[in-house]
């Protein structure tokens, strides 16, 4: 079963109701509370999948475990309030039993101070498996009761991203990125966002998810896709393998499907885009295409040809390790 199908089956089993305004299927759940809304996000990270303790510092692992959740809150236009951290420490750890969690929390503390939230609880266990960490974060909208959702894109919206994409594993950027909370705050204040999500599994697959939630399509322009220098360096380093792809083509592919970029994917009305283009806010966003009424995602090539854009990227339930 693909991750998409599994999530859809859970959403049917547990539909939003009562005080849960938005349930399974967005970057986080939206709970109605008196006077405002509360957003809850959570992510589990695993050694050997999201990081490698043979080469990555424990403090960076702790940092990433919170940062990915902060990125989800940014995608929903929310500021963090409290974190709940649960860790499973391997019995065979090379670090002393007490030093292991202390170093994990060193990385968490860095972001707690930077973004002004508290660690309010969690759980700690020891077991025979690899290290695992789960973080749950709560947050509230920067602008009261105005949460960004995936399901609100509209035809003719401009599609933007908040930075260059691809190659995040090359320099361990996936461990050190800064969640786009400041940008989310400014976007919320400007009132210009129709829909948003963060790019964690790859631009192509995440764009499909946003379009599916909004029941729209998208058309991207290949020449407008921002490619990170890490993706270019990674592509050039692989020139000696057996494929015939050029370095530029490899880098473009990385920008669409590598994932772990944690940039924001945002749609807004054309009029809003025109209003902010010359401002500091507009300079933090890169226009890559438009939302379409016709379902499906397409890519406009430099010569004007249009091709379908498949939902390529990371799927957590896939057994394919390629």
Protein Blocks (a to p, Z undefined) as FASTA:
>chain_A
ZZklmmmmmmmmmccehjlmblchiabdcdddehiacddddddddehilpcfklpcfklm
mmmmmmmmmmmmmmnopacfbdcddddddfklcbdfklmmmmmmmmmmmmmmmnopadfb
dcddddfbdcddddddddddfbghiacdfklccehiacddfbdeehklmnommmmcccfk
lmmmmmmmnopafbdcddfkbjklmmmmmmmmnopaddddfklpccdfklmmmmmmmmmm
mbfbdfklmmmmmmmmngmnopacddddfklmmmmmmmmklmmpccfbdcdfbgcjdddd
fkopacddddedddfkbcbfZZ
